[in-house]
Amino acid sequence: MAFIHLDVGFLYTLLVCTAFGSMLSNAEIKVNPPQDFEIVDPGYLGYLSLQWQPPLFPDNFKECTIEYELKYRNIDSENWKTIITKNLHYKDGFDLNKGIEAKINTLLPAQCTNGSEVRSSWAETTYWTSPQGNRETKIQDMDCVYYNWQYLVCSWKPGMGVHFDTNYQLFYWYEGLDHSAECTDYIKVNGKNMGCRFPYLESSDYKDFYICVNGSSESQPIRPSYFIFQLQNIVKPMPPDYLSLTVKNSEEINLKWNMPKGPIPAKCFIYEIEFTEDGTTWVTTTVENEIQITRTSNESQKLCFLVRSKVNIYCSDDGIWSEWSDEQCWKGDIWKETLVFFLIPFAFVSIFVLVITCLLLYKQRALLKTFRDQKAEAFEITKKPFKSTSTFQTN
């Protein structure tokens, strides 16, 4: 029994010493942060490269495969983006209207440190574009629409208080272009660039699209504005066409339309239908180009609907509704409407004409009778014998 107690005590002491020795050994292992950490702007309007060099290592760690923990964000953002990588660079898009901050450390894997991961201290860096001009000189109300997933058009308004000689230039870039490009088809207002019609943008979907609008003036510096978006999220389709409304029976109504023309696949559409029944309107949505609805009343005399379209969540994160289609209507009992709007007025007109005709005929007969009476009287007068008197004188 004493031997068992001794063995247990010895084993406990051995475990404690081993753990303490391991902790002491790990505490003595240190690793340096990466060297020459910097943020490099290659001129892609916000697509930046974060670069660094390996840390200095003792000879006994040179065979270890190390990793780096990279954190970065725009300065006013609450959340850091975190990347674990074995590379010596990482690229991502940033909003150049704001500053950027980043930090990185070195991670030694457990197999190099007796079973536990070791981290270095942080290396930190920041990046700002060179500020120029007052904030008020930036363009206002930037609006970009990718019409029918084919044509990108952007427009803006001039900054507040800028001099009359101020003009703006737009540059853009997305992955696949060798360098940033300037707009070649500006929309001009009073001779000033206030928008851009982009050329065909090959292989530009589902990528960050970067835009910079800067300005020039002899009177004052103009602050540039930077924008990042993805084209599939600002698509505005064409409205649906060829609407049809069919009343199948006393209750069921079939609404159908053609999908908008253009390159957008049928699976990418969502439709909003505005249906009106005798002055009562309600709205519903569907991903099909046909829908069955039920009449609220069998006595309804007028049914109308319109449709508009948008790219759905299966093909984009967001989108812009198209314009509404032309309205398609169905009207109830046509004979009743014909009676109200045609037959009754026609009957009134017919009666009026008949009365006038009767009056004219009556007047005509009266005139004829008067004429005949006068003629008869004249004839009677001519039939009476002619009496003459002669006077003879005798001598």
Phi, psi and omega in degrees: 000322179294323179294320179297316179298322179293319181295320179296317179296320179294319180296318179298317179296321180295317180296317179297317181293321179296314180297317180295321179294321179294317178297319180295321180294316180293324180296333181277345181276123177231150179227144182275154174287165177301157180260158172052045179286127182206161175250123186247132178258109180277004179093024181258025169066027178135348177271102190252160178243125174262123188230152178201171177241156181300153177286166173285132184240146166295159184301327184284355178248004185293338180272355182281142173270113185259160176237165180234137174257115184249132175234139180205160179188161165289147193299327182271004180277146180278333188251142174268144166270135184241132180230134170253123185214157174259355181280172179253018176199160176207139183241143177198169180267144181224156175274107184283358171291344182233166176283164179235139174231146182212154176213154185212146172225171181259139178243120173266126182292163185298326183292346178262354188228034178061034169106356179223145182287142179240134180246148175272177170287171182276142164255133187235153176205161177225165178212135174226143169287155180293115182289139174210142179075158177285155180300328183292342182279351178295154177297160180239157171053049176295130182221122180237133180228132177260091188291121175055028180060031183227317189233121179266129177228130176238147177218158181206173175242153182292159178294166182283132174072016179283155182287157185296339182273004182289134173224159187239152176231141180247134175236148181217159178202145168214161184299124186125336174272143180289330181203167178293150183235150177265150175302138180251355182223082182283147170268120187253140174232117183054038177082000181253148179285114181235015178177174182215134169259115186279153173285180176300127184255099185284133175053047183253358183282151176057036174224153173293132180247122188252135179227140171232128174245111176245177184219169178221143178202141177284346185266331185200152174287147182247129181281132179285158176239139182241144182220145175227130174202172174246135191298324183294346180269357179234028181283134172241107183286173170285155176288151175297158178222180181053057179284145175222143180231119183237126176268108185284316178211201185292344185236318188275139178231135178252122176250132183215151180204164176272141176294152182301147178286150178130188187276357184287126180296151181300326182291348184266001185262147162234143184241143173246126183248128174253114186246134181236128178234108180050047175091349178262126186244139172217162187234141175216169180231157177202157176261357176261163178262031178202145181209145176254131177230166182245133177293142177279340180211136177289346183267359182298138187253346181216126178235130180223152174208155174230159181222144168224164188231160177205155175287131187274179187288348179279345182239350179200165176276339182203181180183178181238131179295143174289174170291161177289147175289173170294152182281139175242131185231157172230135180246150188288231187296104183294325182294323177296317179295320178299319179297317183288315189265350183230305187294316182296311176301322179297320179296317179299316180296318180297316179298318180298314179297320180297317179298315179299318180298316179298317178298319180295317179297317179299316180296320180297316179297320179297318179294319179297318180297317178298318180296319180295318179299316180296322180293320179296318179298318180296323180293320179297322181295320182290338181279342181293141181293150180268120180257129178232150180245136180239145180243120180254138177247132177254147177263000000 
